[in-house]
Amino acid sequence: MRADVVDERTEVVDALREQVRRFCEREVNARDIDAAARIPKAVLEGLGALGVFGVTLPEAYGGAGLRLEDACRLVDELARHDRSVAVSVGLHLGLGTRGLVRYGTAAQHERWLPKLASGEAIAAFSTTEPGAGSDLSSLRTVAKEDGAHLVVDGEKSYVTNGGFAGLFTVAVSTPGLGGAQRGQSLVLVEPTDPGFSVQREEHKLGLKGSSTTGLVFENARLPRERLLGEPGQGPRMLAHILSWGRTLMSAGCCGGAAYCLDKTVAHAQQRTQFGRPLAALDVVKERLALMHARHFAMEALVLATARQQDDEALAVHSLAAKVFCSEGAGWVADEAVQLHGGLGFIEETGVAMVLRDVRVTRIFEGANDVLLTHLGTAELTRRASEGRRHSVSEVEAALDDFALSLHSTHKLRVFRQPRLLHALGAATAWVMASRAATQRAHLTQHPTQLAFAKLVEQQAHAAVARASTPLTDDTLVHAALGLERTGARP
């Protein structure tokens, strides 16, 4: 891409981000949204007028045609003001519209993209069911052919934007469709479709302003043209869509952590303890430095992920970003509450709300424990095929040693041992974040960023060491739980 094009796009995004910041400072009150458990219609309309809902949609249909990286910067900004708003917009730009943009037909584009780009319609996405969460192979919502229609029956759970969406992308089981006896497909659903209904809003721990509902299909008849992409190819399409969704969600985690950092630094500079500001105490200095370093690595990993051009690389990076940023946001928010002291437990401070808001990010768009196993599998597969790398950092060499030792010790059996894959995935996420932070710091050569990158590298070393040294064996785990014979509680 030509440098002048990159500069032009950067200027456009910088200007839009500034407009979004000013709009949020003027119109978005996070405490009011949390208390009312809804985002005011005027906020959504205002963001639509700014063009936020069309950022990644094609210019031909009223969008801005910008990159995933650009959308991440906007979601980050939104999350600094309110996480419910950030989730609603991020879901629309990622999971909600990405499938339609990439796999939709010209007729589907013409019908829905203009309204989605303007914000007149907001998108939702649904895979989770009462009996199927991260396991997409267990879908029980079924779509069967009936002439020129698909008849859909089943239920969906935890649908973000469900209460006000104008278009739903829904994953369904389509046995026999497209030749796949156990195939899955994606279908496009409108709220007015016969046999389709949106259920009540869920009462949640955090992200109270965002809409979260269930969906019910009872003999719902959809024109066959509502199929998105090739029938039976749902898993392949979902892999790409979820990569976008996880990356944008990770950007929102960065914004939430940034808010907590700003609030905590200000508090530490103003609050006096033992005759000195908190910020002058060595223990507080160290914890603030670690919070800054973690946030720096989160941002670096999100940017590195969003810039991936290859689908497979994007998928792996998005796994690492989702896990690292969701865990990081929770840790930073918890540290913020702690450093605020008793004040941090009071809602008016704002950091308690962030702690509630970011908790679910470790669960939705793939539970972290499941994703860590996937990430460990991807890393082990890569290392087994490529062997040991040359000219890498010490921490990456340590990760190589761990992965190769698992393969040499367990051979192919290791792929049937989720605990080992989970441990490798956890180490891999830290090492990928460390690599991204180091590369970002070396580009700028800024002393503070170089120091942050070094701190992250030290933490990554510790993460690899923890992963490669299990705390206990199975016998001790079962003994500690009192389960080895009777299954009784201890």
Order of alpha helices (4+ residues) and beta strands (2+ residues): alpha-alpha-alpha-alpha-alpha-alpha-alpha-beta-beta-beta-beta-beta-beta-beta-beta-alpha-beta-beta-alpha-alpha-alpha-alpha-alpha-alpha-alpha-alpha
